[in-house]
């Protein structure tokens, strides 16, 4: 199922106790995982990336809580859990409806989980999350702002999203910067607080990468202003994906159409700029660039690694590829 149908189940309180989340939006996968497992006094175990252990996961879902609370299992991974093991964990949720299991799959092979027949023997809800459309991203940030008591209107939120190239995760993170202000937040506040003095926005930084210009000072500024290395890599991946969509659309149709490519209208100068950038890169270069970015994102998610060093090495190699 898709997000809209799943939202109705949440509203109607008709959700199951086992879930398989996958798709293009890591942010939404994270958001719904947190929403469904945020239960007071629950006994929760989370396996992130390479930490997964089937025997430990099975034992957690098999046992009843000593104090009558709920046992929650969360598996977050870009690698697929073997089908027999996944089926066994889902079956345990059928036997004990008090327990909850969320499998958050961040990989790109969606075929196995996009088929409802794969889970026909269980009550598992498999949900595919696409990148939020502009209005959905605005609503998510607005909800975060209301929870944080931040006074901001949709026009300013739209400006914030443009600053971050439509990345809702980056937009949500910025809301905390505005909590100290006991007044309405304006676009000027966004420009001053999000960019900061001497800070560059990610859009400009990524364009420097693609144009093979020296980016190291800009990267240092971004990191010093608290941006996370993995989110920087995600932003670059999203930007290149968008350029690839422009590239393919232009090759097929001859000219870009922002509404069909992006799902929303965009200013002509933005369309022209992205169209020009997209045609500088060949399809095989897009493929190699995405492979490089995704492989090194996975490396960053391993424990005890120097994320900054991996990021710098990745960006240098990326420029050589493009």
N, C-alpha and C positions, 0 to 999 in steps of 0.2 A: 504494500500500500504506500501511498504518498503522505506527506505531512498534513495536508488538509483533512484527509480521512482520519488520520491518527489523532489530530486535534479534537475531532468530534467525539472520539472514544474517550479522550481525557475529560472533555466537558461532561459527557454522559456517565462518567465513572464506570466505563465498561472495558477498561484495559485488562490485559492478562497479567501474569506474573513472570513471563519470560519474553525477552525482546532481542531482536537482531537488528541493529542499526548500521546502515552503510550509506554510501553515496558520495557526492562531490563536496559536500560542506562539512568539514571537520568541526566547525564552530557549532552547527546545529546538532551534530552527533553528541558533542560534549554537553551542550545545553540540556538536551532531553535526557541524557544519561544522569546528569546531576539532578534534574527535576524529579525523576522517577525513583531515585535512590536516596533522596534527602529525607530520611525517615528517622525521627528521634528514637534514640536508644536501640537502633538496629545494630546488629553485629555484621559489619561489612568488611569484605576482603576484596582488594583490587589488584589484579595482575596487569601491569603495564608493559606492553611491548614484549621483550624477551623474558619476562618473569613468569610467564604462564607455566603452570604445572598441573597436569590433568588430575593426578591423584589427590593433590591438595584441594583443587577446585571441587572434585567429586565429594570428598569428605565434608567440605563445608556445606554443600547443598544437601547432603544425606542426613546430617545430624540435626536434631531439634535443639533449639536454644534452651539452655539451662533455666532461664528465667522467663520463658514464654515470649521473648522478643523475636523479631524476624531476622533470619540470616539472608544477607545480600551478597551476591557474587557479581563482580564486574570484571570483564576481560576487555582490555584495550590493546589492539594489535593491528599492525599492517600485514601480518602473516595470517593465513587462514588457519583456524583451528581444524584439525582433521575431522572429517564428517562423522565418523563413528563416535568420536569423543564429544563433539557438539551435540549429536543426537542423544547421547547418554545424559548429558547435563540438562538438556531440555526436558527429557523424560522425567528426571528427578523433580522438576518443577510441577509436573502433573501429579506426582504422588504427594507432594507437600505444597499446598497452595499458599502457605504462609511465607514461604521463601521467595526471593526475587532474584532473577538472573538477567543481566544485560550484557550482551556481546556487542561491543562497539568495534566494528571493522573499518579501518582507515585505508585499506588497500584499494586498488583500482579495478580488480576483477569482481564485478558485481553480479555476474550471471547466476551463480549458485544461490545467491540470497534474494534475487529479484523475482524468484518463482515461488508462488504461494504453495505449490505442490510439494516443495521441499520440506515444508513444515506441516503437512496435512495431518500427521499423526499426533500433533501437539496443538496447544492453544497459543503457540508463539506468534507474536506480532512482528513481522518483518517490515521495516520502514526504510524507504530510500529518501535521503535528504539532498535536494539540489541546492545550489547556491541561492540564497534569498534574493527575490526580486527587489527592486529599489524600495517599493512601498513596504515590503515585509521587513527589510533591513531598517527602515525608518521606524517602524512600529516596535521592533526589538530594542532599538536604542532608546526610544521614548519610554518604554516600560522600565528599562534600566534607570533612566533619569528620574522617573517618578519614584522608584524604590529608593533612590539615593537623595530624594528631595532636591533635585536640580531643576531649576526653572529654565527650560529651553524649548523653543518652538520647532516645528517641522522644517521650516525654511533653513534654520541654523543647523539642524541635524543633517539635512540634505547637503549643506556646505561641508560639514564634517566628513560625510561619506565621500564626497568628491576629493577632499584632501587625501583620503586614504584609498583612493581608487576603488571605492565601493566595497572595501573589506569591512564587513560588519564587526568582526572580532576586534580589529584595531579601533573602530569607532566606539564600541562598548568600553574598551579599556580607557579611553580618553575621558569618560564621564567622571571618573574619580578626581580628575584634575579640577573639575568645576565645583566640587562640593564645598569649597571654602568660601564661595561667593553667595552672599545673601541678596541676590538680585537676578534679573533675567540675563542669561548668557547670550551674547551676540556673535555675529560672524567675525567681528574684530577680535573678540576673546579667543575664538577658535584659532585664528591666524597667529595670535601672540602666544597662546599657551601650547598649542599643538606643535607648531614649528619651533617656537622658542627663539631666543637670540642666537643667530648664527646657525641655527638648525635648518636642514633642508628637508623638504617633504619627500616621501618615498617615490612619488611619481618622477620627480626630477632626478633622483638618485638612480632609478632603474633606467631612465633614458640615457644617463651617462654610461651605464654599463653597456647598453646596446650599442651606443656610439663609440665604444672602446676608448673612452676618456678616463683620466685618472679619477678614481672614485674614493680613494682611501681616506681623504680628509672628511668627505661627506659621511662615509661609513662610521668613522670615529665619532662624529657629531651625533649621529642617530643613536649609536650605542650609549654615548654619555648621557643622552636624554632619556635613558631607561627602556629603549626598545629591546625586545627579546630577539635573539639570533634566529630562533626557529620561525618566529612570525615574519622576520625580514625575508627569510627564504620562502615562506608561504606567499608573501606579497609578490615576490618576483615570479614565482610559479604561476600565480593567478594572472599577473600582467602578461606573461608570455602566452598563457592559454587564450587570453582575450585577443592578443595579436594573431595567434594561429587561427582563431575563428574569423577574424577579418581577412586573413590571407586566403583561406579556403573559400569564403563567400565571394571575394573579389574574383578569384580564379574561375568560379562557376558562373557568376552573374555579371561580371564586368565592372561593377561599381559597388561600394559599400552601402549598407542600409542599417543604421544604428538600431532602429526599432526591432528588426529581425535578428540582428547579431547579439545585441545587449539586452533586449527586452524593454528598452525605454529610449526615448529620443535624447540626443546629445547635441551640443553646439557644433556647428559646421567645422570650426577650427580643430575641435577635438577629434572629430571623425577623420578629417584630412590628415592630421598628424599621425593617428594610429594606423590609418591605411598605408601611409608612406613608410612607417616603421615596419609594418607587417610584411611588406613586399621586399624589404631588405634581407629577410631571413628565408632560407629555403626549407621546405617541409622536413627534410632529413636533419637539418640543424635544429628545428623545433623538437624533433624526437630525441636527439642526443642531449639537448639542453634540459628537457623534462626528466630524462633518465638520470642525468647528473644531479639535478636538484633534489629529486625524490630519494635517491640513494643516500645523499649526504644529510638529508633531513632525518632519515632513519638512523644514521650514525650519531647525530646530535641527540637523539632520544635515548641512546644508551647511557648507562650511568658512568660517572667518572671520566668524562671527556672534556677537552678544551673546545667549547662551542665556538668561541671567537676565532680560534685558529682554523677550525674546519670551515667556518663561514668564509674567511678570507681566501683560503685555498680554493674553495668552490667557486667564488666569484672570479678569481684570476683564471681558472680553467674555463669558466663560462664565457669570458670575453674571447678566449682563444677559439671556442667553438663557433661563436656567432660571426 
